[in-house]
Amino acid sequence: MKETGNIHGCICEKFGTAYYILEQPNGHAAHCYVTGNCWDGNDAIITARVRGLTDHCCDFVRTDLNTGEEEIICAGRWPEFYVRGGSLYQFWKNKVQKTNIKTMKTEVLWEGEYELSGPISVSEDEKRISVSWCYGDGTTSVGQLNTVTGEHKEVYRGGFAEPFADITHVMVSPQDHNKIFFCHEGTTQYITNRLWMADVDTGYVENILRQRLNEDGNNGECVGHEMWSPDGRGMYFIKYISTTILPRGVWYLDVYTKESRCIASGYDYWHVGVSPDANLLAADTQIGGNYSDVVLIDQKKGSETPLVSARTNWTHPCHPHPVFNENGSKICFEILSENGNLCVGIIDLAQLKLK
């Protein structure tokens, strides 16, 4: 990576890891949500640039990490974007849009009647995109767009009882066009049926993780921040620090057999990103104070290695949300600068082999 006016190198004082900071002068730089992808290949990254943290309209900027060169790809709304196959997909009001990163030409793939709600997800073959919105009666539409035919299909319309009525995190499977995930949103201490799956062909909807009550009758498994595995066989999720039925940490659920297992429990985890080969995971933590640690999890080795301590204010969009590049050699994450500006940190994992 090359240091330029907007990119400079740092060393984490706590863990000694070298990383780079990508910033926006007189503003903020942010990447996508943790379940998305902001990498254009392995050495270029797409970030959203805004003046203020409450701004949702942004410029999407591509940065070549080898040369430091930057160019504006298009305008849009963050963090509801996803990069795949040389294109940037995003929701813009009631439209699903696709922008070719090289030509910067934007096309509208589909337009509906309601403003769409993200985060957006795109299947690996780019033939399916999640589409979701909230109706005026409190119910939510869960569906997908077929990018080959241009057809939209609403698979499920529903919601939950108040006070936690919302459906969020609608995500198409990266591999199986017949599966769409969504979650029961709300304070996780009170949500005992968080993870749901819809069958596109039949419309059948089921709760795929049976959360247990503890000995006092309270929710003993407080879970969330789900992420598809690249092969579409399962989902990674977090059992939060409020969980009383141990172990807490990063878990994996096979969406076909409904069997789950603990992957890593050495830290108080918050979000988890998954590498393309699904062996390496990158998770941020809830450790209190003004910092969240970004930890690398190697499933084959059974190791949990803290990499960077990232300054945060614990509110959106200032969560680290670690995301791997396309070959799993780098991780990007969000971090607050000393003056309170949101920046994107980038770690080259090649340095770990030298330690």
Disulfide bonds with the S-S distance in Angstrom:
none
